[in-house]
Amino acid sequence: MKKKNQTNQKSSKNKYVLVPLAVLLSLSSFLVGTKYEKQIKDTIENEPVIVNNQVLEFPKEAKVKRVIDGDTIELNNSQIVRLVGVNAPNNNEKYEEQATEYTKNLIEGRKVNLEYDSYKSDRFGRILAYVIINDKNLAIELVKRGLAKVTIYEKRKPFIYQQELLSAQNQAKRNKINLLEDDD
């Protein structure tokens, strides 16, 4: 019972989207010929493609289709993967291009292994994973180079690679590399 409640809490945002759509679909046949028919039909047809942000598949190995930014990639099966425990610059932030280029050069078009932590997906429907290539953890490599910062959330279980990530960040801070050049 407890697990079911946790699932319901996690997907409560989805229900606000899914329940009305389900209601509209079931009521649409009753509204044929009424002034609401066109509105209902337009609403159903214009529903966003991503209706459910629940990830159903967690591959252990995959080929990288493209790099979206330094910490986000798309797999060949169109699933989006966000690196666990780090945040790389985006939206024209300083070092965004370098972080994206580094990630592209290391993994784009290549097969990678995916390792999962306690949290396997986020509210946006992205897989949360460590991307491993040639025995290198992409998140740690980005942090070592000052191209991403470690992100730790309070009241959550520590990440599997949390100590390694923090060590890499401390080293980058000491060496004043890129994003971490001004951090104290």
N, C-alpha and C positions, 0 to 999 in steps of 0.2 A: 504494500500500500504506500509506503513512504517513497519508493522509487517512482511510482505512478504520479504522486503529487509533485515530485521534483520535475518530472517530465512536463507536467501540465504548467508548472510555473515557468519553466524555460521557454515553452512554446506559446505562452499566453499572448504574445504580440501577434503571432501567426493566426490565432483564433479570431482576432478582430478582422483579419482579412479573409480567412477561409469561411467562417460561419456566415457572414453576409453574402458571400458569393454562392455558397451552398443554398442559402435561403432564396436568393434571386433565381438560381437555376430551377429550384423546385417550384417556385411561384410563377415562373415565366409562362408556363402553359396556361395558367389561369388568367393571365393578364392579356392574352391575345385579343386584339380588337379594342382594347381600352386605350385611353390617352397615355398610359404608362408603358405601353409595349415598346415604343422606340427608346425610351430612357433606359429601360431594363436591358434591352438588347445591346445598346451602346455601352453600358456599364460592363456587361459580361464580355463583350468583344474587346474592350480596351483595358481589361485587367492586365497588369504587368506580367511579363513572362515568368518572373520568379515569384510564385505565389507562396511557396513553402521554402523556408530557409533551412530546413533540416537536411543535414548531410547523411546520405544513406550508405556511401561506400568510402572506405578508408584504405586506399591501396598502400602496399608496402614498397612497391617499386613502380616508377612511372617515367615516361619521357616528358621533358619540359617543352611545351609548345611555344611559349613566349614568356618573357619577363615583363611584368607590368611596371614594377618599380623595384627598388632595392630589396624590399622585404615581402614582395607579393609576386607570385608566378601563376601561370595557367598551365595545366597539364594537357596532354594530348586528348584526354577524355573530356576536356572543357571544364574540369573542376578547378576552382581557384584555391591556391594554398597561400596562407599567410604564415610567416615565420613566427615561432613561439619565442616569447621573452625579449624581443627586440623591436625597436622602432627606427626605421631608416627615414631620411628626409623625403618628402614628396611635395607636390604643389608648388614647385619652383623654390623650395627652401634651399639654403646653402648646402652643397655637396649632394644634392639629389642626383644630378647627372653622373657623378663619380660612383655613387652607390649602385645606381641602375646599371651602369656599364660594367662594373665589377661583377655583379650578379650575372649579367648577360654573358660575359666572357667565360665565366666559370661553369654555367649550367645550361644555357639556352640550347635546345636541340639535343640535349644529352639525357641519358637515363640516370635517374637519381633514386636513392632510397629515402623513404619517409619514415621517421620515427615519431611516435605520438606521446604526449604527456597526459596529464590528468584531464585537461580540457582539449577535446578533439575538434571542436568547431565553434564558430562565433555566431553572434546574432545576425550577421550578414550572409550566412550560408557558406562561409569559407572554411576550408579545412585548416586547422592549426597544427603545424608539424615542424619538426626539425628536418631540414633538407640536407642529406648527406651525399657527398660525391667524393670518390677517391679517398675515403676515410676522413674527409674533412666536413665539419659541421658548418654550413653556410652562415648561420647566425653568429657563431664564434668568430669566423673569418672576417665578417663585416665589422664586428665590434673591435677586433684586433687592429683593424685599419682605420678606426675612427669614422666608419661610414654608417654606423648605427649605434644607438644607445640602448642599454639594458632597460627593460620596463618590467617592474615587479609590482604586482597588485597586492594590496594589503588584504588580510583575511583569506588568503588562498594558500593552498599547499605549495611549497617551494617547487620550482621547476626541476626537472631531471638534470639539466645542464646549468643550473643557476650559479653554482660556484665557479664553473669554467667561464661562464659569461661575465661574471663580476671580476674575475681575475684578469680577463682580457681587457675589460673596460678600465680597470685600475692601471694596467700597463700602458694603455693608449693615453690615459690622462697624464701619467708620469712623463710620457714622451711627447705630450701636447700634439697629438695627431688629429688632423681634420676637425670633425665635430667636437672633439674633446680638447681642442687646443686652449679654450678659454675656461674650461670647467675646473673648479677648485675642489 
